[in-house]
Amino acid sequence: MAVLVVMFILFLVKSGAAQLNNTENNLNIPIRSFCGRNPPIVLSSFINNRNSTLAEIRRQLSSNDGFYATAQSLTEGDSVFGAAQCRNYLSTAQCVACFDAGVSELASCITGNGAYVFFDNCFVRYENYDNFYKDPNVVEDAGITPLGICGNQTAYQSETIFRQTVDALLADIKDATPKTKNFYVASTRKITNENATLYAIAQCVKDTTQAICQNCISTAYSYLSNCLPNTQGRFINMGCFARYSETPFFNDNQTIDITSFLKGRSSNVAVIAGAVGGVCLLLIMIVFLLWFRKRKNSKKKEQDTPDLNGAINYNYKDLQLATKDFSKENFLGKGGFGEVFKAILDDKSVVAVKKIEVEYAKAKEEFENEVKLICNVQHRNLLRLLGWSSEESHLLLVLEYMPNGSLDRFLWGPRRGTLNWKQRYDIIFGIARGLAHLHNEFHVKIVHRDIKSSNILLDHDFQPKIADFGLARFQPEDKSHVSTKFAGTLGYTAPEYALRGILSEKVDTYSFGIVILEIISGRRCTDTNSDKPSMDYLLEHAWKLYESKKHFEFIDETLDVNQNHEQHLMQIIEIALLCTQSPVSKRPTMSEVVSMLPNGLSLGNRQLTRPTLIDLERRVLVSYTTRGITNHNASGMQHELLAKEKLPNLNEEDKLDVMEKGMNVATVE
């Protein structure tokens, strides 16, 4: 059935594409695309949901002259949430044809649930979460960098006048686009004393906020200004698209009057151009002087950053050269908020360079503060920051290079089954020591927030190092927790944080427990137990085997465990379950975990209780504890529904904990 649907959509692609005129402006050639790397749980379910979602989007774009559409299909797991948007200068037929070209481009993306493709005329995107509808920059595992593309021809007559005119037009569009009803502007501008016209558009994703649109278009303005004096330029980001060209790509009667959005700014191009030209000249002089002084002092300014514990402030151009201009052959993978590349420095040392792109005004300041913090966090089980670079919008981290890559490669990736039990235990113990250092042994308490197998890197001796501190947050010593917006990876995230934003160091403890279960079982936490009658996720599967005293069935089938290791391994499973308990007070600290691990579990007065389980598709609570609460609806959040008479079978501790989370009890046993 899935194959038939794919063939049907590809047929629509071919028939739709034929409706376009074969002109330079209407050729739907991809200019940016990406296929996700996290494989779907069940491929056939994913394909069916994707096809259903894309078919509904096509139906919406085909009717009522719509330029933006969203749809989703959530049946049988592997949910697919999709969105597509066309430029407003297209006809309906052209919009659908562009969408069809996008569907054709993404048809082969079956390696992961999540993908996108950008054309000049439209974009198509789908993910397995719906947060990106309102905030297109939201991603689950990785950041998406903006992209500027400049033409290869410069202005053929007066370069100065061309530069000034384009800059003035782009400035007007930057100010006007976020203020329009549909976040779209198309405008033209005559070039003074020349028989030529400039064409430019800007468009934000329709469902986003004005603030996000403003930030995105401001970044677009900066990128496109750097294209000058080239005769065309494009800017692509998840939240917006902008383009200018001296060649028409929309009709003159399709422009938008933006005068009312400029709030009294002079429309006299000559005045604007003169002012901009003067400022540009001054900026050019300043930039040149700064560049000259930087080159004179040094390419590496280690002496200027004595508080960074030996970390080097690298020159961006040097790192660009060391990574072969961030080439595909040097690509190592994606982490939170950036891509990672292998780099060989001048002294022949091998490092990893993480390329981060951010878009808001204080990002650079926050980045530098974070660098100063991480540079001073030194531990054998924490990935060491060797240096950094912060030039304009380019933010780079220079990190230790880990030759064996990430832990997940050895659990379910290409090297599955190559780790023995001693190596796995050493990895578990090393992660625990690294977290204990972050929580208790540094001068401030740091919560990592994104502990998962892909963020554990292995050195040449398979010793673990915790990586990717992009989501790390301080926890004040006088606070048991802080409230913050959720950021992390579902499946690894503690329920009180995923549902209520309650963040404490015990969030890392929970994630650590999940990673232990992955290391022992060799399975992803989001994998369902599909070879059994149930469809339990990993945590629930582990708990049920523990309840029935069948621990051994949970162990990775590729792991050769002898009798001497069996008891110790069972105890480590119990420690993992202890770390994933609710309420939060029942979880041990990471320092306690470090003391438990060498000799196995020492419960003392503790008693293992069933963990809180979350439906990862709907992000709602499945069950709470064996003592009375099941089938919770985490979307209610109404404390008044938790009146005492509605909780007859709970003791006072349970009532308090449920009310703290604000959960809406649906049934009580």
FENQUIBEL-V596901 format. One record per residue. RES is the residue in three letters. OMEGA is omega in whole degrees, -180 to 180 (999 if undefined). NEAR is the number of other ideal C-beta (glycine too) atoms within 10 Angstrom. Layout:
res->{RES:RES}
omega->{OMEGA:OMEGA}
near->{NEAR:NEAR}
This chain:
res->{MET:ALA:VAL:LEU:VAL:VAL:MET:PHE:ILE:LEU:PHE:LEU:VAL:LYS:SER:GLY:ALA:ALA:GLN:LEU:ASN:ASN:THR:GLU:ASN:ASN:LEU:ASN:ILE:PRO:ILE:ARG:SER:PHE:CYS:GLY:ARG:ASN:PRO:PRO:ILE:VAL:LEU:SER:SER:PHE:ILE:ASN:ASN:ARG:ASN:SER:THR:LEU:ALA:GLU:ILE:ARG:ARG:GLN:LEU:SER:SER:ASN:ASP:GLY:PHE:TYR:ALA:THR:ALA:GLN:SER:LEU:THR:GLU:GLY:ASP:SER:VAL:PHE:GLY:ALA:ALA:GLN:CYS:ARG:ASN:TYR:LEU:SER:THR:ALA:GLN:CYS:VAL:ALA:CYS:PHE:ASP:ALA:GLY:VAL:SER:GLU:LEU:ALA:SER:CYS:ILE:THR:GLY:ASN:GLY:ALA:TYR:VAL:PHE:PHE:ASP:ASN:CYS:PHE:VAL:ARG:TYR:GLU:ASN:TYR:ASP:ASN:PHE:TYR:LYS:ASP:PRO:ASN:VAL:VAL:GLU:ASP:ALA:GLY:ILE:THR:PRO:LEU:GLY:ILE:CYS:GLY:ASN:GLN:THR:ALA:TYR:GLN:SER:GLU:THR:ILE:PHE:ARG:GLN:THR:VAL:ASP:ALA:LEU:LEU:ALA:ASP:ILE:LYS:ASP:ALA:THR:PRO:LYS:THR:LYS:ASN:PHE:TYR:VAL:ALA:SER:THR:ARG:LYS:ILE:THR:ASN:GLU:ASN:ALA:THR:LEU:TYR:ALA:ILE:ALA:GLN:CYS:VAL:LYS:ASP:THR:THR:GLN:ALA:ILE:CYS:GLN:ASN:CYS:ILE:SER:THR:ALA:TYR:SER:TYR:LEU:SER:ASN:CYS:LEU:PRO:ASN:THR:GLN:GLY:ARG:PHE:ILE:ASN:MET:GLY:CYS:PHE:ALA:ARG:TYR:SER:GLU:THR:PRO:PHE:PHE:ASN:ASP:ASN:GLN:THR:ILE:ASP:ILE:THR:SER:PHE:LEU:LYS:GLY:ARG:SER:SER:ASN:VAL:ALA:VAL:ILE:ALA:GLY:ALA:VAL:GLY:GLY:VAL:CYS:LEU:LEU:LEU:ILE:MET:ILE:VAL:PHE:LEU:LEU:TRP:PHE:ARG:LYS:ARG:LYS:ASN:SER:LYS:LYS:LYS:GLU:GLN:ASP:THR:PRO:ASP:LEU:ASN:GLY:ALA:ILE:ASN:TYR:ASN:TYR:LYS:ASP:LEU:GLN:LEU:ALA:THR:LYS:ASP:PHE:SER:LYS:GLU:ASN:PHE:LEU:GLY:LYS:GLY:GLY:PHE:GLY:GLU:VAL:PHE:LYS:ALA:ILE:LEU:ASP:ASP:LYS:SER:VAL:VAL:ALA:VAL:LYS:LYS:ILE:GLU:VAL:GLU:TYR:ALA:LYS:ALA:LYS:GLU:GLU:PHE:GLU:ASN:GLU:VAL:LYS:LEU:ILE:CYS:ASN:VAL:GLN:HIS:ARG:ASN:LEU:LEU:ARG:LEU:LEU:GLY:TRP:SER:SER:GLU:GLU:SER:HIS:LEU:LEU:LEU:VAL:LEU:GLU:TYR:MET:PRO:ASN:GLY:SER:LEU:ASP:ARG:PHE:LEU:TRP:GLY:PRO:ARG:ARG:GLY:THR:LEU:ASN:TRP:LYS:GLN:ARG:TYR:ASP:ILE:ILE:PHE:GLY:ILE:ALA:ARG:GLY:LEU:ALA:HIS:LEU:HIS:ASN:GLU:PHE:HIS:VAL:LYS:ILE:VAL:HIS:ARG:ASP:ILE:LYS:SER:SER:ASN:ILE:LEU:LEU:ASP:HIS:ASP:PHE:GLN:PRO:LYS:ILE:ALA:ASP:PHE:GLY:LEU:ALA:ARG:PHE:GLN:PRO:GLU:ASP:LYS:SER:HIS:VAL:SER:THR:LYS:PHE:ALA:GLY:THR:LEU:GLY:TYR:THR:ALA:PRO:GLU:TYR:ALA:LEU:ARG:GLY:ILE:LEU:SER:GLU:LYS:VAL:ASP:THR:TYR:SER:PHE:GLY:ILE:VAL:ILE:LEU:GLU:ILE:ILE:SER:GLY:ARG:ARG:CYS:THR:ASP:THR:ASN:SER:ASP:LYS:PRO:SER:MET:ASP:TYR:LEU:LEU:GLU:HIS:ALA:TRP:LYS:LEU:TYR:GLU:SER:LYS:LYS:HIS:PHE:GLU:PHE:ILE:ASP:GLU:THR:LEU:ASP:VAL:ASN:GLN:ASN:HIS:GLU:GLN:HIS:LEU:MET:GLN:ILE:ILE:GLU:ILE:ALA:LEU:LEU:CYS:THR:GLN:SER:PRO:VAL:SER:LYS:ARG:PRO:THR:MET:SER:GLU:VAL:VAL:SER:MET:LEU:PRO:ASN:GLY:LEU:SER:LEU:GLY:ASN:ARG:GLN:LEU:THR:ARG:PRO:THR:LEU:ILE:ASP:LEU:GLU:ARG:ARG:VAL:LEU:VAL:SER:TYR:THR:THR:ARG:GLY:ILE:THR:ASN:HIS:ASN:ALA:SER:GLY:MET:GLN:HIS:GLU:LEU:LEU:ALA:LYS:GLU:LYS:LEU:PRO:ASN:LEU:ASN:GLU:GLU:ASP:LYS:LEU:ASP:VAL:MET:GLU:LYS:GLY:MET:ASN:VAL:ALA:THR:VAL:GLU}
omega->{-180:180:179:180:178:180:179:-179:178:175:177:179:-177:-179:180:-177:-178:-177:-177:171:-178:178:-177:-176:-175:176:-179:179:-179:176:172:179:-178:173:-178:-178:179:-172:176:-179:178:-172:-177:178:179:-178:179:-180:179:-179:178:179:-178:178:179:177:179:179:-180:-179:-177:-176:173:178:-180:178:-178:-179:173:177:178:176:-168:-174:173:178:-179:-179:178:175:-174:177:176:178:177:174:-173:179:-179:167:177:-180:179:178:-180:179:178:177:180:177:177:178:178:-179:-175:-176:-177:-179:180:179:-178:179:-179:-179:174:174:179:170:171:-171:-177:168:175:-178:169:-180:175:175:-173:-178:-174:176:-177:180:-175:-178:179:176:-177:-172:-172:176:179:-173:174:-177:174:180:-178:175:-178:177:178:-180:-172:178:-177:-177:-178:-179:179:-179:-178:-178:179:-178:179:179:179:178:178:180:178:-179:-171:-171:-178:-177:-180:-176:-177:177:-179:177:169:-175:178:179:176:177:-176:176:177:179:-176:-180:175:178:-179:174:169:-178:173:175:-168:-173:-177:-179:179:-179:179:177:-179:179:-177:-179:176:176:177:179:-180:-179:-177:176:179:177:-177:8:177:-171:174:179:178:174:-178:171:-177:-176:-177:177:177:-177:170:180:173:176:-179:172:167:-176:-179:-179:179:-180:178:177:-176:-176:-175:-179:-175:172:172:177:-178:177:180:-175:-177:180:180:-177:-180:-179:180:-180:178:179:180:180:179:180:179:179:-179:180:180:-179:179:179:-178:-179:179:180:-178:-178:-179:172:-179:-172:-177:-178:-179:-177:-176:-177:-176:169:176:179:-174:173:-174:171:-177:-178:179:180:176:178:-177:179:-176:-179:177:-174:179:-178:178:-177:180:-179:179:172:177:174:177:177:-176:-177:172:-179:174:-175:-177:-179:178:176:-178:180:173:-180:178:-176:-177:175:179:-166:-175:-165:-175:-174:-177:178:179:178:-178:176:179:178:-179:178:-174:180:-177:175:-176:178:-176:-179:174:-179:-174:175:-178:-177:-176:175:-180:-180:-177:-179:-177:178:-175:172:176:-170:173:177:-179:-172:-178:174:-173:-176:-175:178:-176:-180:179:179:-174:-179:-179:175:-177:179:175:-176:179:179:180:179:179:178:178:-178:180:178:-180:180:178:179:178:178:179:-174:-167:-170:177:-174:171:179:-179:175:-175:176:-177:176:178:-173:180:177:173:-179:-175:178:-174:178:-179:172:-173:172:178:-176:171:179:-177:-179:-174:-180:174:168:-179:-176:-177:-179:176:178:172:177:-177:177:-180:173:-179:-178:179:-175:176:-169:179:-175:-178:178:-179:-174:-172:179:-180:-173:172:179:179:172:176:178:178:-180:178:178:178:180:176:-180:177:-178:-178:-176:-175:-178:173:179:-179:176:175:180:-168:180:178:179:-179:176:-175:169:-169:-177:180:178:179:-179:-179:177:177:180:-178:178:178:-179:-169:-180:-178:-172:179:-179:179:-175:180:-176:177:-175:180:-177:-171:-176:-180:-179:178:180:179:175:180:176:178:179:176:-179:-175:-177:167:5:-175:-176:-179:179:177:169:-180:175:176:179:180:180:180:-167:-174:-175:-178:-172:171:-173:-174:179:-179:174:-179:175:-177:-178:171:-178:-177:170:-173:180:-176:-178:176:-178:178:178:-176:176:179:-175:171:-174:175:174:179:174:-175:-179:-177:177:-178:-177:-177:178:-177:179:-173:-178:179:-178:-171:-172:-177:173:-173:180:-180:180:-179:-178:178:-179:177:-180:178:-175:-179:-176:-179:178:178:-180:999}
near->{9:15:9:9:16:17:10:12:18:14:11:20:21:10:12:23:16:11:14:21:10:8:8:10:16:16:13:22:10:15:15:15:16:17:15:21:13:18:14:22:21:15:14:13:19:23:20:20:27:27:21:18:21:26:17:16:24:22:13:15:23:17:10:8:11:18:20:21:21:21:19:19:22:16:11:15:19:22:23:26:22:26:24:28:27:25:23:18:20:20:12:16:13:21:26:26:26:26:29:28:23:27:23:20:21:22:17:9:18:17:14:16:25:24:24:25:23:22:23:22:25:26:27:27:22:27:22:25:17:16:14:25:18:12:16:24:20:15:18:18:20:21:19:22:19:20:14:19:16:16:15:7:11:12:20:12:11:15:12:13:20:23:20:24:26:29:20:24:20:27:16:22:25:21:19:22:30:23:16:18:6:13:26:21:27:22:21:14:19:12:20:14:9:15:7:17:14:22:24:24:24:28:27:29:27:18:15:21:15:13:11:22:23:18:22:28:28:18:23:29:20:17:21:27:18:13:19:21:16:21:21:21:23:22:25:22:26:23:24:26:27:27:22:26:19:19:12:12:20:19:10:10:5:14:16:16:9:18:11:9:17:14:9:6:14:11:12:10:18:13:12:19:20:12:13:18:16:10:11:17:11:10:10:10:10:10:11:10:10:10:10:10:9:13:11:7:11:12:13:16:13:14:10:10:18:8:8:20:14:14:21:19:21:26:17:14:13:15:24:18:14:22:23:14:9:18:10:7:8:17:13:18:15:19:26:24:23:22:19:23:25:17:25:15:19:10:5:6:11:12:20:23:28:25:21:21:18:20:18:12:9:9:16:16:10:11:19:16:11:17:22:16:17:22:19:16:21:13:18:13:20:24:25:18:26:20:23:27:22:19:15:10:18:16:23:24:31:23:24:16:19:19:10:16:16:22:24:19:17:24:25:18:13:8:13:14:14:11:22:15:21:10:17:22:20:16:23:22:18:21:27:26:21:25:28:21:21:23:21:13:13:15:8:12:17:22:24:26:24:25:27:24:22:24:27:28:23:21:15:8:9:18:17:29:21:25:24:27:24:21:16:19:15:12:18:10:8:5:12:12:20:14:10:13:6:15:17:22:22:16:20:25:24:28:25:23:24:23:22:18:14:21:24:21:22:27:28:28:25:27:28:26:26:28:27:26:22:24:27:25:24:19:20:20:21:18:17:19:17:11:5:11:6:11:14:19:23:20:21:19:21:27:22:16:19:18:11:9:8:10:18:12:11:21:19:20:9:12:17:10:15:7:6:8:17:14:10:16:19:18:17:24:22:16:22:26:20:23:28:26:23:23:19:22:10:19:26:21:15:24:16:19:25:18:13:21:19:9:9:14:19:12:12:9:4:14:9:16:18:19:26:27:20:24:11:21:16:13:17:18:26:18:16:26:19:12:13:17:22:16:14:24:15:21:13:15:13:11:13:7:14:18:10:9:5:13:18:8:10:21:10:9:12:18:14:11:20:23:13:15:21:16:28:19:21:14:9:13:9}
